[in-house]
Amino acid sequence: MKIIASTLNAKYIHTNLAIRYLKAAAAPEYNVELAEYTIKDPVMNIVSDLFTKKPDVIGFSCYIWNIEETIRVIQMLKKIMPELTIILGGPEVTYDTVYWLQRLPEIDIIVMGEGEETFKHLLSEIQGEKDFSSVPGIGYMENGKVKINPQRNKIDLRELPSPYRFEEDLPHLSKRVIYIETSRGCPFNCQFCLSSIEVGVRYFNREKIKDDIRFLMDHGARTIKFVDRTFNISRSYAMEMFQFLIDEHKPGTVFQFEITGDIMRPEVIQFLNDNAPKGLFRFEIGVQSTNDLTNELVKRRQNFEKLTRTVTMVKDGGKIDQHLDLIAGLPEEDYQSFRKTFNDVFALRPEELQLGFLKMLRGTGLRLRAKEHQYIFMDHAPYEILGNNILSFDDIVRIKQVEDVLEKYWNDHRMDQTIEYLVSNIFETPFDFFQEFGAYWEEKGWSRIGHQLEDLFKRLQSFLRTIPQASQQINTIEGLMKYDYLHNQRYKPRKPWWSYEVDKAERNKVYKAIVEKPDVLDKNLRSMNLSEKDLLKHTIVEKVPFSLDIYLNSGQINQATDSYMVVYYEPKSGQSSIYSLCI
């Protein structure tokens, strides 16, 4: 019997942990072949590839991001391989099994919930007597009627075989995100989240997990993401794993965690600040909303004061990047309330601020009680909301404009100094900057066309010249934009987005001053004994309308004097250094 476990990932760099657990659990009695694709792959290509494998059974792992594409695949497969047994599993089909069986006659069986033991049991029945009534935790059609078998008891996670050691995965470990699961379940009851449905938290065997992580690192894994819903729910467990990862990590490896910010103890953060190498860890923290009524309605207990303490303490440590999440469209959070939530969280200056929109996931409390808040939402995945009793579709469209420019101008860190100046000095709040710029961006039609790096600077410049308070300080702002652009280049740019203000004669004057008085530069650059020819080849000189020296040292803008910005690009390392020079 030829068996395939398949899925459509959102991106090529992702890997699916679920189908690997199924493969591991089915062995040694059954040899399950893995077949991963992406939602961007043409359906015909996926179907053709699966067809050539000549399977008897295919199981698909289904989520909101891939269900519609998966449906097209299985419908085509059944037409060309009517004897093929198609099994679906995953969160998208677990919580509305009757609906999917009635909607799609191509589905033979749906596995509900944890699938490791169920899948193996099911394979034995497919190969044998086909007595599906004996298999707990599945749904299927029998004589035109839906049959739902009660789910089995929870699996003892400590006994599950490792899904991380398949020979076929080893060549790809360095190129993909590797997902690690050390626990299942969530202690919280947030009504917008599927994790709230499962009661309690269960842990895998710690030592086996540590051995798996060692194995993955030894074979080249670079990005390892823990999928535990709340990694730090147990302080002792989190500390043990943090210490292990600090002790055992390989250079270049990054570990990502989802943590709950307001329960993170200060002594844990201090331990990380003192001991973790910079860049080793990355935290994802779901804030979602700072509206107390909203959090109460979705049964989300959150102490924003303690969360702020955590985020601030981590940021001050300078060791760990933080990704904070917001959800627009939660109950009783109208446009102005969301504006406040955004500003509350942006004030923490996370390295990344993710703005998402509420999705009415099957099985969640919010979807079951959607009428209470007059929710309207998409009929098909991802079930994103289109409005509710206090948030109109027009409001949602406006917030989506914020999302677009937030990603390009804050999360990608192309213009940190410029954006900081704008949100602190020019616009009333950070949200207002992103909202006004986002609306301008949409009005110009830029969301429908591509862009290069230089375009982002030109478009921001174009927008700012329409804002009276910005146009009054446009020279200063453009000076910061030039700083950001030059500072973030790895090599000397050939054609920046502006016309140089420093002509050849003035530039040569600066170079001559540097050669005659090298003390104006730092000792590393002085030690290179650069000639005027070297400077010409590896530096850019530009004038800014403020004291760059004061700005670099204090962050303050002093417009009493202009200064030269000298940017040196080290040819071997691709590193840039910026110096201030007054002549």
C-alpha positions as CSV (number, residue, x, y, z in Angstrom):
1,M,0.0,0.0,0.0
2,K,1.6,3.3,-1.1
3,I,0.9,6.0,1.4
4,I,1.6,9.7,1.1
5,A,1.3,12.5,3.8
6,S,1.1,15.8,2.1
7,T,0.4,19.5,2.6
8,L,0.6,22.9,1.0
9,N,2.8,25.2,3.0
10,A,2.4,29.0,2.8
11,K,6.0,29.4,1.7
12,Y,8.8,27.1,0.5
13,I,10.9,27.8,3.6
14,H,8.2,26.4,5.9
15,T,8.1,22.8,6.9
16,N,5.0,20.9,8.2
17,L,5.5,19.2,11.5
18,A,2.2,17.4,11.5
19,I,2.8,15.1,8.5
20,R,6.2,14.2,10.0
21,Y,4.6,13.1,13.2
22,L,2.2,10.9,11.2
23,K,5.1,9.4,9.3
24,A,7.1,8.7,12.5
25,A,4.0,7.2,14.3
26,A,3.1,4.9,11.3
27,A,6.5,3.3,11.2
28,P,7.7,0.6,11.1
29,E,4.5,-1.1,10.0
30,Y,3.8,1.6,7.3
31,N,6.2,3.5,5.2
32,V,4.7,7.0,4.7
33,E,6.2,9.2,2.0
34,L,6.2,13.0,2.5
35,A,5.1,15.3,-0.2
36,E,5.2,19.1,0.5
37,Y,4.2,21.9,-1.9
38,T,3.2,25.5,-1.5
39,I,0.0,27.4,-2.1
40,K,1.7,29.2,-4.9
41,D,2.4,26.1,-6.9
42,P,0.0,25.5,-9.8
43,V,-2.6,22.9,-9.0
44,M,-1.8,20.9,-12.1
45,N,1.8,20.6,-11.1
46,I,0.9,19.3,-7.6
47,V,-1.6,16.8,-9.0
48,S,0.8,15.7,-11.7
49,D,3.5,15.1,-9.1
50,L,1.2,13.2,-6.8
51,F,-0.2,11.1,-9.7
52,T,3.3,10.0,-10.7
53,K,3.9,8.6,-7.2
54,K,0.9,6.2,-7.8
55,P,-0.4,6.4,-4.2
56,D,-3.2,4.3,-2.7
57,V,-3.8,6.6,0.2
58,I,-3.1,10.4,0.5
59,G,-3.5,12.3,3.7
60,F,-3.6,16.1,3.6
61,S,-2.9,18.4,6.5
62,C,-5.4,21.3,6.3
63,Y,-5.2,24.9,7.7
64,I,-6.9,28.2,6.9
65,W,-4.1,29.2,4.6
66,N,-4.2,26.1,2.4
67,I,-7.7,24.6,2.5
68,E,-9.1,26.2,-0.6
69,E,-6.0,25.2,-2.7
70,T,-6.1,21.7,-1.1
71,I,-9.8,21.3,-2.2
72,R,-8.9,22.0,-5.8
73,V,-6.1,19.4,-5.6
74,I,-8.3,16.6,-4.1
75,Q,-11.1,17.3,-6.5
76,M,-8.8,16.9,-9.5
77,L,-7.1,13.8,-8.0
78,K,-10.5,12.0,-7.5
79,K,-11.4,12.6,-11.1
80,I,-8.2,10.9,-12.4
81,M,-7.8,8.4,-9.5
82,P,-11.3,7.5,-8.3
83,E,-10.0,4.5,-6.3
84,L,-7.6,6.8,-4.3
85,T,-8.4,7.0,-0.6
86,I,-8.2,10.7,0.5
87,I,-7.9,11.5,4.2
88,L,-8.0,15.1,5.6
89,G,-6.7,16.2,9.0
90,G,-5.7,19.4,10.8
91,P,-7.4,22.2,12.6
92,E,-9.4,23.4,9.6
93,V,-11.4,20.2,9.2
94,T,-11.3,19.0,12.9
95,Y,-13.9,21.4,14.2
96,D,-16.6,21.3,11.5
97,T,-16.3,17.8,10.3
98,V,-19.9,17.4,9.2
99,Y,-19.8,20.4,7.0
100,W,-16.7,19.3,5.2
101,L,-18.0,15.7,4.6
102,Q,-21.2,17.0,3.2
103,R,-19.6,19.7,1.1
104,L,-16.9,17.6,-0.5
105,P,-17.8,14.1,-1.6
106,E,-14.2,13.6,-2.7
107,I,-13.2,13.2,1.0
108,D,-13.2,9.7,2.2
109,I,-12.2,10.2,5.9
110,I,-11.5,13.1,8.2
111,V,-9.2,12.6,11.2
112,M,-10.2,14.9,14.1
113,G,-7.7,16.3,16.6
114,E,-4.4,14.5,17.3
115,G,-3.8,12.2,14.5
116,E,-0.7,10.1,15.2
117,E,-2.4,7.0,16.7
118,T,-5.6,7.5,14.8
119,F,-3.8,7.6,11.4
120,K,-1.9,4.4,12.1
121,H,-5.1,2.6,13.2
122,L,-6.9,3.9,10.2
123,L,-4.2,2.6,7.8
124,S,-4.6,-0.8,9.3
125,E,-8.4,-0.8,8.6
126,I,-7.9,0.6,5.0
127,Q,-5.5,-2.3,4.3
128,G,-7.6,-4.8,6.2
129,E,-11.3,-5.1,7.0
130,K,-12.2,-1.5,6.4
131,D,-14.2,-1.4,9.7
132,F,-14.0,2.3,10.2
133,S,-16.5,2.2,13.1
134,S,-13.6,0.8,15.2
135,V,-11.3,3.8,14.7
136,P,-11.8,6.5,17.3
137,G,-11.6,10.2,16.2
138,I,-12.6,10.0,12.6
139,G,-15.6,11.2,10.5
140,Y,-16.8,9.5,7.2
141,M,-19.8,8.9,5.1
142,E,-21.8,5.7,5.3
143,N,-24.8,5.0,3.2
144,G,-25.2,8.8,2.6
145,K,-25.0,9.6,6.2
146,V,-22.2,11.3,8.2
147,K,-20.7,9.1,10.9
148,I,-18.6,10.6,13.7
149,N,-16.6,8.4,16.0
150,P,-15.8,9.7,19.4
151,Q,-12.2,10.9,19.8
152,R,-9.7,8.7,21.6
153,N,-7.9,9.7,24.8
154,K,-5.1,12.2,24.6
155,I,-1.8,10.8,23.5
156,D,1.1,10.4,25.9
157,L,3.4,12.9,24.2
158,R,6.5,11.4,26.0
159,E,6.1,8.2,24.0
160,L,5.8,9.7,20.5
161,P,8.7,8.9,18.2
162,S,10.9,11.8,16.9
163,P,9.7,13.5,13.6
164,Y,13.0,15.3,13.1
165,R,15.4,12.6,11.9
166,F,14.2,11.6,8.4
167,E,17.0,11.2,5.9
168,E,15.2,13.0,3.2
169,D,14.9,16.2,5.4
170,L,18.6,16.5,6.2
171,P,19.7,18.3,3.0
172,H,17.1,21.0,3.6
173,L,17.6,21.8,7.2
174,S,19.8,24.9,6.7
175,K,17.3,26.4,4.2
176,R,14.0,26.1,6.0
177,V,12.3,27.0,9.2
178,I,12.3,24.0,11.5
179,Y,9.4,23.7,13.9
180,I,9.9,22.2,17.4
181,E,7.0,21.2,19.7
182,T,7.8,20.7,23.3
183,S,4.2,20.9,24.6
184,R,0.6,20.9,23.4
185,G,-2.3,22.9,24.7
186,C,-2.7,26.3,26.2
187,P,-3.5,27.5,29.7
188,F,-5.6,30.4,28.4
189,N,-9.1,30.6,26.9
190,C,-8.9,33.3,24.3
191,Q,-12.1,33.1,22.3
192,F,-10.5,33.9,18.9
193,C,-7.9,31.1,19.1
194,L,-8.2,27.4,18.4
195,S,-5.8,26.6,21.2
196,S,-8.5,27.6,23.7
197,I,-10.5,24.5,22.8
198,E,-8.0,22.1,24.2
199,V,-7.9,22.1,28.0
200,G,-4.6,21.9,29.8
201,V,-0.9,21.7,28.8
202,R,1.0,18.5,28.2
203,Y,4.7,18.2,27.7
204,F,7.0,16.0,25.6
205,N,10.0,14.2,27.1
206,R,12.5,17.0,27.7
207,E,15.6,15.0,27.2
208,K,14.4,13.5,23.9
209,I,13.6,17.1,22.7
210,K,17.1,18.2,23.7
211,D,18.6,15.3,21.7
212,D,16.5,16.3,18.7
213,I,17.6,19.9,18.9
214,R,21.3,18.8,19.1
215,F,20.7,16.5,16.1
216,L,19.1,19.3,14.1
217,M,21.9,21.8,14.8
218,D,24.5,19.1,14.0
219,H,22.9,18.7,10.6
220,G,22.8,22.4,9.7
221,A,19.5,23.8,11.1
222,R,19.7,27.6,11.4
223,T,16.2,28.8,12.3
224,I,14.3,26.7,14.9
225,K,10.9,27.9,15.9
226,F,9.1,26.5,19.0
227,V,5.4,26.2,18.3
228,D,4.4,25.9,22.0
229,R,1.4,28.3,22.5
230,T,2.9,29.7,25.7
231,F,6.5,28.7,26.0
232,N,7.0,30.4,29.4
233,I,4.0,29.1,31.2
234,S,6.3,27.1,33.4
235,R,9.1,29.3,34.7
236,S,11.4,26.3,35.6
237,Y,10.9,24.6,32.3
238,A,11.6,27.8,30.3
239,M,14.7,28.5,32.4
240,E,16.0,24.9,31.8
241,M,15.5,25.2,28.0
242,F,17.0,28.6,27.8
243,Q,20.0,27.5,29.7
244,F,20.3,24.4,27.4
245,L,20.1,26.4,24.2
246,I,22.6,29.0,25.5
247,D,25.0,26.1,26.4
248,E,24.5,24.0,23.3
249,H,23.8,26.4,20.4
250,K,25.8,26.5,17.2
251,P,27.0,29.9,15.8
252,G,24.3,31.3,13.4
253,T,21.4,29.4,14.9
254,V,18.3,31.4,15.9
255,F,15.5,30.2,18.2
256,Q,12.0,31.7,18.1
257,F,9.4,31.4,20.9
258,E,5.8,32.5,21.5
259,I,5.7,33.9,25.0
260,T,3.1,35.5,27.2
261,G,4.6,38.8,28.1
262,D,2.8,39.7,31.3
263,I,3.8,36.4,33.1
264,M,7.5,36.7,32.3
265,R,9.4,37.0,35.5
266,P,12.0,39.8,35.7
267,E,14.6,37.4,37.0
268,V,14.2,35.3,33.8
269,I,14.7,38.3,31.6
270,Q,17.7,39.4,33.6
271,F,19.2,35.9,33.2
272,L,18.7,36.2,29.4
273,N,20.1,39.7,29.3
274,D,23.2,38.6,31.2
275,N,23.8,35.2,29.5
276,A,22.2,34.9,26.1
277,P,24.3,35.8,23.0
278,K,22.9,38.6,21.0
279,G,20.6,37.4,18.3
280,L,20.2,33.8,19.6
281,F,16.6,34.2,20.7
282,R,13.6,36.0,19.2
283,F,10.3,36.5,21.1
284,E,6.8,36.7,19.6
285,I,4.3,38.2,22.0
286,G,0.6,38.4,21.2
287,V,-0.7,41.7,22.7
288,Q,-3.8,41.8,20.4
289,S,-5.5,44.7,22.2
290,T,-5.0,47.0,25.1
291,N,-8.8,47.6,25.5
292,D,-9.8,46.1,28.9
293,L,-13.5,45.5,27.8
294,T,-12.3,43.8,24.6
295,N,-10.0,41.5,26.5
296,E,-12.7,40.7,29.0
297,L,-15.1,39.8,26.2
298,V,-12.7,37.4,24.6
299,K,-11.7,35.9,28.0
300,R,-8.1,37.1,27.6
301,R,-6.5,38.0,30.9
302,Q,-3.7,40.5,30.3
303,N,-1.8,42.9,32.5
304,F,-0.5,45.5,30.1
305,E,1.6,47.2,32.7
306,K,3.5,43.9,33.3
307,L,3.7,43.2,29.6
308,T,5.2,46.7,29.1
309,R,7.8,45.9,31.8
310,T,8.7,42.7,30.1
311,V,9.0,44.2,26.6
312,T,11.0,47.2,27.9
313,M,13.4,45.1,30.0
314,V,14.1,42.8,27.0
315,K,14.6,45.7,24.7
316,D,16.9,47.5,27.2
317,G,19.0,44.2,27.3
318,G,19.7,44.5,23.6
319,K,19.9,40.8,23.1
320,I,16.5,39.6,21.8
321,D,14.4,41.0,19.0
322,Q,10.7,41.1,19.7
323,H,7.7,40.6,17.4
324,L,4.5,42.0,18.9
325,D,1.0,41.1,17.4
326,L,-2.2,43.1,17.2
327,I,-5.6,41.9,16.0
328,A,-8.0,44.5,14.5
329,G,-11.7,43.6,14.7
330,L,-12.0,42.2,18.2
331,P,-15.3,42.8,20.0
332,E,-16.1,46.4,21.1
333,E,-12.8,47.7,19.6
334,D,-13.8,50.4,17.2
335,Y,-11.5,52.5,15.0
336,Q,-10.5,54.9,17.7
337,S,-10.0,52.2,20.3
338,F,-7.7,50.3,17.8
339,R,-5.8,53.5,17.2
340,K,-5.1,53.7,20.9
341,T,-4.1,50.0,21.0
342,F,-1.7,50.6,18.1
343,N,-0.1,53.7,19.8
344,D,0.1,51.9,23.2
345,V,2.1,49.0,21.6
346,F,4.1,51.1,19.2
347,A,5.3,53.1,22.1
348,L,7.3,50.0,23.2
349,R,9.2,50.2,19.9
350,P,9.2,46.5,19.1
351,E,11.5,45.4,16.3
352,E,8.4,44.2,14.5
353,L,4.8,45.1,15.0
354,Q,2.4,42.7,13.2
355,L,-1.0,44.1,12.4
356,G,-3.5,41.3,11.6
357,F,-7.3,41.1,11.2
358,L,-9.6,38.9,13.2
359,K,-10.3,35.6,11.5
360,M,-13.4,33.7,12.6
361,L,-11.9,30.3,12.9
362,R,-14.1,27.2,12.9
363,G,-14.7,25.9,16.4
364,T,-13.8,29.2,18.3
365,G,-16.0,30.9,20.7
366,L,-16.1,34.1,18.7
367,R,-17.4,32.3,15.6
368,L,-20.0,30.5,17.6
369,R,-21.2,33.8,19.1
370,A,-20.7,35.9,16.0
371,K,-24.3,37.3,16.1
372,E,-23.8,38.8,19.5
373,H,-21.5,41.4,17.9
374,Q,-23.1,41.4,14.4
375,Y,-20.0,40.0,12.8
376,I,-19.9,39.5,9.1
377,F,-17.0,37.6,7.6
378,M,-15.7,35.8,4.6
379,D,-17.6,32.5,3.8
380,H,-14.3,30.8,2.8
381,A,-10.9,30.6,4.5
382,P,-9.3,32.6,6.0
383,Y,-12.8,33.8,7.3
384,E,-11.5,37.3,7.8
385,I,-14.0,39.7,9.2
386,L,-15.7,42.3,7.0
387,G,-17.2,44.3,9.9
388,N,-19.2,44.1,13.1
389,N,-21.5,46.3,15.2
390,I,-18.9,49.0,15.8
391,L,-16.3,48.5,13.1
392,S,-17.4,49.2,9.5
393,F,-15.8,47.8,6.4
394,D,-14.7,51.3,5.7
395,D,-12.8,51.3,9.0
396,I,-11.2,47.9,8.0
397,V,-10.1,49.3,4.7
398,R,-8.4,52.2,6.4
399,I,-6.6,50.0,8.9
400,K,-5.4,47.8,6.0
401,Q,-3.7,50.9,4.6
402,V,-1.8,51.2,7.9
403,E,-0.8,47.6,7.7
404,D,0.7,48.0,4.2
405,V,3.1,50.9,5.0
406,L,3.8,49.6,8.5
407,E,5.4,46.5,7.0
408,K,7.5,48.4,4.5
409,Y,8.6,51.3,6.6
410,W,8.9,50.0,10.2
411,N,9.1,46.2,10.2
412,D,11.7,46.1,7.4
413,H,13.9,48.7,9.2
414,R,14.9,50.6,6.2
415,M,14.4,54.1,7.7
416,D,14.5,53.7,11.5
417,Q,15.9,57.2,12.2
418,T,13.5,58.9,9.8
419,I,10.4,57.2,11.1
420,E,11.3,57.8,14.7
421,Y,11.7,61.5,14.0
422,L,8.4,61.6,12.1
423,V,6.3,59.8,14.7
424,S,7.9,61.7,17.6
425,N,8.0,65.3,16.1
426,I,5.8,65.7,13.1
427,F,2.6,63.6,13.5
428,E,0.3,63.6,16.5
429,T,0.7,59.9,17.0
430,P,2.5,57.0,15.2
431,F,-0.8,55.6,14.1
432,D,-1.7,58.9,12.4
433,F,1.6,58.9,10.4
434,F,1.0,55.3,9.1
435,Q,-2.7,56.0,8.5
436,E,-2.1,59.2,6.5
437,F,0.8,57.8,4.6
438,G,-1.2,54.6,3.9
439,A,-4.1,56.5,2.5
440,Y,-1.8,58.5,0.3
441,W,0.0,55.3,-0.8
442,E,-3.4,53.8,-1.8
443,E,-4.5,57.0,-3.5
444,K,-1.4,56.9,-5.7
445,G,-2.0,53.3,-6.7
446,W,1.4,52.2,-5.3
447,S,-0.2,49.1,-3.6
448,R,-0.8,47.6,-7.0
449,I,2.7,48.1,-8.4
450,G,6.2,46.9,-7.4
451,H,8.9,49.0,-5.9
452,Q,12.7,49.1,-5.5
453,L,14.4,50.4,-2.4
454,E,14.9,53.9,-3.9
455,D,11.2,54.1,-4.7
456,L,10.3,53.8,-1.0
457,F,12.4,56.9,-0.2
458,K,11.0,58.9,-3.1
459,R,7.4,58.0,-2.2
460,L,7.9,59.0,1.4
461,Q,9.5,62.3,0.3
462,S,6.5,62.9,-2.1
463,F,4.0,62.3,0.8
464,L,5.8,64.5,3.3
465,R,5.8,67.4,0.9
466,T,2.0,67.4,1.1
467,I,2.0,67.6,4.9
468,P,2.4,71.3,6.1
469,Q,4.2,70.4,9.4
470,A,6.6,68.1,7.5
471,S,7.3,70.4,4.6
472,Q,8.5,73.1,7.1
473,Q,11.2,70.7,8.2
474,I,11.7,68.8,4.9
475,N,15.5,69.5,4.8
476,T,16.1,68.0,8.2
477,I,13.9,65.0,7.4
478,E,15.6,64.4,4.1
479,G,18.9,64.6,5.9
480,L,17.8,61.7,8.1
481,M,16.5,59.9,5.1
482,K,19.9,60.1,3.4
483,Y,21.5,58.9,6.6
484,D,19.2,55.9,6.8
485,Y,19.7,55.1,3.1
486,L,23.5,55.3,3.2
487,H,23.8,53.5,6.6
488,N,21.8,50.5,5.5
489,Q,23.8,49.9,2.3
490,R,26.4,47.1,2.4
491,Y,28.3,48.5,-0.5
492,K,28.8,52.0,-2.0
493,P,25.6,52.8,-3.9
494,R,26.0,53.8,-7.5
495,K,22.9,55.9,-7.8
496,P,21.0,57.0,-4.7
497,W,17.5,58.4,-4.8
498,W,18.6,62.1,-4.5
499,S,21.0,64.3,-6.4
500,Y,24.2,64.9,-4.4
501,E,24.5,68.3,-2.8
502,V,28.3,68.0,-2.5
503,D,30.0,68.7,-5.8
504,K,33.4,67.3,-6.9
505,A,35.4,70.3,-5.7
506,E,33.7,70.3,-2.2
507,R,34.1,66.5,-1.9
508,N,37.9,66.8,-2.7
509,K,38.2,69.4,0.0
510,V,36.7,67.0,2.5
511,Y,39.0,64.2,1.4
512,K,42.0,66.5,1.7
513,A,41.0,67.5,5.2
514,I,40.7,63.8,6.2
515,V,44.1,63.0,4.8
516,E,45.8,66.0,6.5
517,K,43.9,65.5,9.8
518,P,43.1,61.8,10.1
519,D,42.2,62.4,13.8
520,V,38.7,63.4,12.7
521,L,38.0,59.7,12.0
522,D,38.1,56.8,14.5
523,K,41.2,54.8,15.1
524,N,40.2,51.8,13.0
525,L,39.9,54.0,9.9
526,R,43.0,55.9,10.8
527,S,45.0,52.7,11.0
528,M,44.1,52.0,7.3
529,N,46.1,55.0,6.1
530,L,43.6,55.7,3.4
531,S,44.7,57.9,0.5
532,E,42.5,60.3,-1.3
533,K,42.1,57.7,-4.0
534,D,41.0,55.1,-1.4
535,L,38.5,57.6,0.0
536,L,37.1,58.3,-3.4
537,K,36.7,54.6,-4.1
538,H,35.1,53.6,-0.9
539,T,33.3,56.6,0.6
540,I,30.4,58.9,0.0
541,V,30.3,62.5,1.2
542,E,27.0,64.3,1.7
543,K,25.9,67.4,3.6
544,V,23.1,67.4,6.1
545,P,21.4,70.5,7.6
546,F,22.2,69.6,11.3
547,S,25.1,68.6,13.5
548,L,25.5,64.9,12.7
549,D,28.0,64.5,15.5
550,I,25.4,65.7,18.1
551,Y,22.8,63.5,16.5
552,L,24.9,60.4,16.5
553,N,25.8,60.9,20.2
554,S,22.6,62.1,21.7
555,G,19.8,61.6,19.1
556,Q,19.1,65.4,19.2
557,I,18.7,67.5,16.1
558,N,20.8,70.7,16.3
559,Q,20.2,72.9,13.3
560,A,22.7,75.5,14.2
561,T,25.3,74.2,11.8
562,D,25.5,72.0,8.7
563,S,27.9,69.0,8.8
564,Y,29.4,66.6,6.3
565,M,28.4,62.9,6.5
566,V,31.3,60.7,5.5
567,V,30.2,57.1,4.9
568,Y,33.0,54.5,4.5
569,Y,32.1,51.1,2.9
570,E,34.6,48.4,3.9
571,P,35.1,46.4,0.7
572,K,35.7,43.0,2.2
573,S,33.1,42.8,5.1
574,G,30.3,44.8,3.5
575,Q,30.1,47.0,6.6
576,S,29.5,50.7,6.6
577,S,30.7,53.3,9.1
578,I,29.4,56.9,9.3
579,Y,31.4,59.9,10.5
580,S,30.5,63.5,11.1
581,L,32.9,66.2,9.8
582,C,32.8,69.9,10.1
583,I,35.2,72.0,8.0
